[in-house]
Amino acid sequence: MRLLVFTLLLGLALGQTYRAVPGADTGRPGLDRSYALAYPAENPRAVLLLVPGLLGGSTNFALLAEHLRREAPWLEVWAWERRANGLEDRRGFRAEDPLAYYQTLPEPDLAPLRDFGLDVHLLDLDQAVAEARKRAPVVLAGHSLGASLAALYAWAHGEKLRGLVLLDGTLGLISLPREAFLQGQDTPLGRLPGLEDLLAGRASPVFQLPGLGPKELALAEAEAYLAAKRPEELVPLGPHRATREAKALLRVDDHYSLFPPFSVSVGRAFAREGLSLWGLLQGRLVLTVRGPRLGPIAWRDTGEATDPRAFLRAFARAETGFSEWYFPYRLLLEVGGYPHVRPDLGPRPLPYPVLALGAGRGLVREPKDFRLGELFPGTPGWVEILPGLTHLDLLTEREGRTARAIRGYLERLLDPGTPGPARPP
């Protein structure tokens, strides 16, 4: 019996658990919860609660969590996931052919997303912090848009936290004046609806771009899921043949992706290449694959920041994945227009230092752009830009630079006598 108990405890310590967390009461019991992919530690000294960015799911943080477990075994990591994950039909990942399953993705009832804005998500996050605090003091860390949400939470409830980490994001990167927030505005990508259109039903409650809708995100996860299992299997790619690995990674690699914030540097296709017209229209040099060289189109690990096969292994799981298929458009609007929604929130000092990590090829490339002194006046700030990384590489890079920076910050938080460089915000 003791051996059985020890084995169970060891499995808990080394494994991950996916759990539901009570959320704000909106009168929808099936959706009034958020989720956490937890990496437990025995007697943790702290819990790092990670908040994903726009369209991000909890496995955005899987590779970072693995590095952190090696770097800081005393740390428990929770990768948080917003309530819209409850709308995802993930049964396809238990089917024999996930790709065939998601070729027809029935649309769930999306009407509740019109009510899921900033207030609801801050309440959900507060409940997640409360659950995590039962384990140990909580350090909140947000990536991209998740950094904006984490900063707003710190304004509202900073005393409940032990620390705050901003990962290539900060409050104010998206800023909507009141008229644009309410009535919308024109952008190079088309009309951006405002809150009035959304609430009147004239705009979709789901944020999506061409090629980045719920079905496309589900299929991308399915392709990566299969590529992790059978990377060398040959599949059609237009009129050509490619390995599953190459087909999946062409969607996300920084050489080929039309969406820089959602790309990683994972290598290069072994193929004949050309330039993308859509990329040129964006003012960017984006490559396309024109055909094979000496056989099927394959993938090469060229030693760039993110390991391609490790990335694929972390991409999708049966319960959760890399993407949030049904990201509430209202949340994006209200984070960008937070002064019009929560005028009670504003800059405040925090009783602990803030760590800000930027990516050299990401969204925040200069220390001053985090604006820590403006957001958290009188609060010490440790700022570092990790060169060569894309916005997502910061979470997936193979060397563990992000994990070591976070570990150093946590050690200085928990033991203030630990030396470390403090950089001006």
Salt bridges, closest charged atoms under 4 A:
ASP32 OD1 - ARG83 NH1 2.84
GLU71 OE2 - ARG404 NH1 3.96
GLU71 OE1 - ARG407 NH1 2.50
GLU76 OE1 - ARG135 NH2 2.75
GLU88 OE1 - ARG90 NH1 2.74
ASP89 OD1 - ARG91 NE 2.89
ASP115 OD2 - ARG28 NH2 2.60
ASP119 OD1 - ARG342 NH1 3.08
ASP124 OD2 - ARG83 NE 2.67
ASP126 OD1 - LYS160 NZ 2.97
GLU131 OE1 - ARG19 NH2 3.24
GLU131 OE2 - LYS134 NZ 2.97
GLU159 OE1 - ARG348 NH1 3.39
ASP168 OD2 - HIS391 ND1 2.52
ASP186 OD1 - ARG191 NH1 3.40
ASP197 OD1 - ARG202 NE 2.88
GLU221 OE1 - ARG90 NH2 2.79
GLU223 OE2 - LYS247 NZ 3.69
GLU223 OE1 - ARG251 NE 3.14
GLU232 OE2 - ARG309 NH2 2.54
GLU233 OE1 - ARG230 NE 2.75
GLU233 OE1 - ARG244 NE 2.56
GLU245 OE2 - ARG309 NE 2.68
ASP253 OD2 - HIS255 ND1 2.74
ASP254 OD1 - HIS255 ND1 3.52
ASP254 OD2 - ARG361 NH1 2.95
GLU273 OE1 - ARG268 NH2 3.01
ASP301 OD1 - ARG398 NH2 2.88
ASP307 OD2 - ARG398 NH1 3.76
GLU324 OE1 - ARG82 NE 2.77
GLU334 OE2 - ARG330 NE 2.73
ASP344 OD2 - ARG342 NH2 2.80
ASP369 OD1 - LYS368 NZ 3.15
GLU374 OE2 - ARG371 NH2 2.84
GLU399 OE1 - ARG401 NE 3.67
GLU411 OE2 - ARG407 NE 3.88
